[in-house]
Amino acid sequence: MQETNKDILLQHELAVMEGILESKAEYRKIIKAGIAKWVKDFQDGKIEIKMVDDLKKLIEKDIELQKDEF
């Protein structure tokens, strides 16, 4: 049985989406590690409250990545 062009295109699109989802999962791991490190540094007194911009950016990126999952 020969696959139609539509089936081949659908398989390709599914493979691309799977790759994107895997990448997002990896990016979220990196972001979560960054947030955990920031919180630890803050708790250890290495970061002052006026330096929250990095944490804000990490949280915003994490939320952005999660939005695409719904």
Buried (B, 14 or more C-beta within 10 A) or exposed (E): EEEEEEEEEEEEEEEEEEEEEEEBEEBBEEBEEBBEEBEEBBEEEEBEEEEEEEBEEBBEBBEEBEEEEE
